[in-house]
Amino acid sequence: MNLVWRVSVFVLCIGAFTAGALRPNVVKVGAIFTFSTINGKVARIAMKAAEEDVNSDPTNLGGSKLSIIMHDSNFSGFLSIIGALKYMETDTVAIIGPQNAVMAHVLSHIANELHVPLLSFTALDPTLSPLQYPYFVQTAPNDQFQMNAIADMISYFGWGEVIAVYSDDDQSRNGVIALGDKLAERRCKISYKAALPPDPTATRSEVKDQLVKLQMMEARVIILHTFSKTGLLVVDEARNLGMMDTGYVWIATTWLSTVLDSTLPLSSKTADSIQGALTLRPHTPDSERKRAFMSRWHKLSNGSIGLNPYGLYAYDTVWMLTRAMKLFLDQGGNMSFSNSARLSHFGRGALNLSALSIFDGGKQLLNNILQLNVTGVTGTIQFNPDRSPFRPSYDILNVIKTGYRTIGYWSNYSGLSVVTPETLYARPPNRSSSSQQLSSVVWPGGATKKPRGWVIPNNGRQLRIGIPNRVSYRDFVSRSGVNGTDKVQGYCIDIFLAAINLLPYEVPHKFIPFGDGHKNPSYNELVNMVTANVFDAAVGDITIVTNRTKIVDFTQPYIESGLVVVVPVKKLKSRAWAFLRPFTPFMWAVTAAFFLLVGTVVWILEHRINDEFRGPPKKQLITILWFSFSTMFFSPRENTVSTLGRFVLIIWFFVVLIVNSSYTASLTSILTVQQLSSPIMGIDTLVTSNEPIGFQEGSFVENYLSDELNIPRSRLIALGSPEEYADALERRIVAAVVDERPYIELFLSDHCRFSIRGQEFTKSGWGFAFPRGSPIVVDMSTAILALSENGDLQKIHDKWLLRKACASQATGLVSDQFHLQSFLGLFLICGISCFLALLLNFCLMMRQFTRHIPEETDPQTAGGTSTRSGRLQTFLSFADEKEGVWKSKSKRKRTDGSPNGYWNEEN
């Protein structure tokens, strides 16, 4: 019994010893920060508070104590590396930091090698990929989300270009690259990147030099992505240069919100410098834990500095590590360290690299950190599969005289809103443009109206306006020397100048001719010059076509344009048979046939009741012919007495009226005006023919005819001037000329021997070309619409393009002869009327025939019935006899026959 008791005591002692070995008395954690910075000061206080809170309850680490060892890097990368190596010699299980991304890239390699998790809430470079740096964990939203929020703001306010000012270090540089990508998704761009020396080495003179350059640029929306010292230096110098006045837009990243939260009240100088700016602050939802910690802050900091969100993230990072470590110990994890085989061959030299040891449980601790799902002072602590924090969001702040105000929120869930992200999480996600909202903003200079976001740069350089140096149709654009100077004028130039005068700002510019002056230039090359930045804009008779809109932005069209076909016309000579030209031969034949048809139908309808349509066969034939053609003059000698005959005649008179009127009009035109001398009826017949086609040299017409209509280029002949048009058409070098209507209208005003054939077969317009994304396009389009509404556009058109039309063009041209198709409906109505009248007349006749001519039957004759041929002869005799005669005969037969009025079968 005594032996059993001793064994039990031994076992318990061994268990206690083993448990003590597995659970260390102290868990060492390193921290690397620059304690003289705002975030460094706040993080130091918050991490010490978290350490005290963890150690106040032994159950938080299962009886172990947490020890956070602070190391001040003092803005030095070298000191950061020394601090990290120092921690690795003392069996540190994790490191909180570093403060900036430059050191994060370096120290992450050490963490990867020694399996020590590296947790940072301020090194938020989006390129710190978990694939490359698996032991580096960002415990706050990285700058990818911040740049996404800024891009949404730029899109919301409708700005197209921004300028990025940043410190030239890894975090700021990569953040600006991320911003450029996000803006490109919204068809915006960074027009200029101003790099400053890394924080805090930038000097006032270096900042001023960059800001002076920005003053000379077009964009007025400035994104400031740096750190507090450099940022305050930039806005102070901008204020001295007048760049914090009306018209400018300043959007600062989270560095400014940390200044606002941690240094209020601001000095009057700083407050004046940043008034009107927008900034972002990581959003932390309101909670009891957050309010409790904030109430302790004044005591913790002794009133030395205000609390900002990164202080909350520092506090939560310590607790995050504590919970992961407790789980690690509860899982039986062993806090053991082993020497690195790669470092063993360095020996124990002055650097003592062999003292660096690998944390054997580092991977398990890292997995515990990534799988956490707890609640802290910043809200839910949880990581997405890509290691990004759960539901990142930001407050959007507007700096005003009294401090700042929140104008909205941004979340990765629903974009911009005026309600807190927590409220939106209970609803379905909605990123539609109509759902994006922000409150009103007080902009720099105290303005409440949204700045335009750009100006014409005041750098002494005029806009280079490329114009086509035309040799033909100079009414549109031309240059001429006056007193030794070049003068640019024309319809397009006047419209451009009138639109420029309506803009609410000055647009200094100069016109630069494009072309050699010997032939019309290529308009595609002119547009390409705008894309290549040779010209700042192109003004002239530039057609808006698809391939050009892909490389430049056009204004609202200031004139409609479409392609038309021009063919020659000629004066007809009087000929003996000119009166037959209005109708085609087939139309003449059908018309004559209908005259005879109507005459015959009326004769059939009138023959039994009208004496004027009776008589010998010769007389009746003459009557039919006479009556048929006398209806042409609406004066037939014979009267019609039957209802059906009158009905047919009324329909026929209407047809004759239309045919006569058309014939008269066409014959008049043939004898008085010019006639088309080309078989080309429009673009369709032109395409199917094999005739050569002329087009204006330098225009898009050649490519259109070849690429869109598949006309061989061998059929296309370039023509340079209206005189060449006329010569080529008259000499039959080309069958037709295809060009835009404004050119053709000018051409026809001076050349009456030609005319447009068919309809316009494209619809487009002329506009002014600017580089893609140029903000002046919208204002110019608005000005062109204003010119149209106030009538100035028409006045300019009349000044340059109004011409007196040729008489032949004013009265019209004789087109084709009339075909049967033009009157097919009329003839069809007439034919159906005749058929119905004959059908009804036949039915009535049959009814009379059966009533007045009963069937004759003779039982003594063979078969007892009359032959069919005999009955048909009887019917024809009945149809030819006048109606009254048969009635009297029928009456006598009924009287002479049987008493009941029918013939006696024995008779």
Secondary structure as UniProt FT lines:
FT   HELIX           2..22
FT   STRAND          26..33
FT   TURN            35..36
FT   HELIX           38..55
FT   HELIX           58..61
FT   TURN            62..63
FT   STRAND          65..72
FT   TURN            74..75
FT   HELIX           77..88
FT   TURN            89..91
FT   STRAND          94..96
FT   HELIX           101..114
FT   STRAND          118..120
FT   TURN            126..127
FT   TURN            130..132
FT   TURN            134..135
FT   STRAND          136..138
FT   HELIX           143..157
FT   STRAND          161..167
FT   HELIX           170..185
FT   TURN            186..187
FT   STRAND          189..196
FT   TURN            199..200
FT   HELIX           204..215
FT   STRAND          221..225
FT   HELIX           228..240
FT   TURN            241..244
FT   TURN            246..247
FT   STRAND          249..252
FT   HELIX           254..263
FT   HELIX           268..274
FT   TURN            275..276
FT   STRAND          278..282
FT   HELIX           288..301
FT   TURN            302..303
FT   HELIX           309..330
FT   TURN            331..332
FT   STRAND          337..339
FT   TURN            341..343
FT   HELIX           344..346
FT   HELIX           353..355
FT   STRAND          357..359
FT   TURN            360..361
FT   HELIX           362..370
FT   STRAND          373..376
FT   TURN            377..378
FT   STRAND          379..383
FT   TURN            385..386
FT   STRAND          393..400
FT   TURN            401..402
FT   STRAND          403..411
FT   TURN            412..414
FT   STRAND          415..417
FT   HELIX           421..424
FT   TURN            425..426
FT   HELIX           433..435
FT   HELIX           444..446
FT   STRAND          463..468
FT   TURN            474..476
FT   STRAND          478..482
FT   TURN            483..484
FT   STRAND          485..489
FT   HELIX           491..502
FT   STRAND          509..514
FT   HELIX           523..531
FT   TURN            532..533
FT   STRAND          537..538
FT   HELIX           546..549
FT   TURN            550..551
FT   STRAND          552..554
FT   STRAND          559..561
FT   STRAND          563..571
FT   TURN            576..577
FT   HELIX           578..580
FT   TURN            581..582
FT   HELIX           585..606
FT   TURN            607..609
FT   HELIX           611..613
FT   HELIX           617..630
FT   HELIX           631..633
FT   HELIX           643..672
FT   STRAND          674..676
FT   HELIX           683..688
FT   STRAND          693..696
FT   TURN            697..698
FT   HELIX           701..703
FT   HELIX           704..708
FT   HELIX           713..715
FT   STRAND          716..719
FT   HELIX           722..730
FT   TURN            731..732
FT   STRAND          736..740
FT   HELIX           741..750
FT   TURN            752..753
FT   STRAND          754..757
FT   STRAND          764..766
FT   STRAND          769..771
FT   TURN            772..773
FT   HELIX           776..790
FT   HELIX           792..801
FT   HELIX           807..811
FT   HELIX           820..852
FT   TURN            859..860
FT   HELIX           862..864
FT   HELIX           868..880
FT   HELIX           883..896
FT   TURN            899..900
FT   TURN            905..906
//
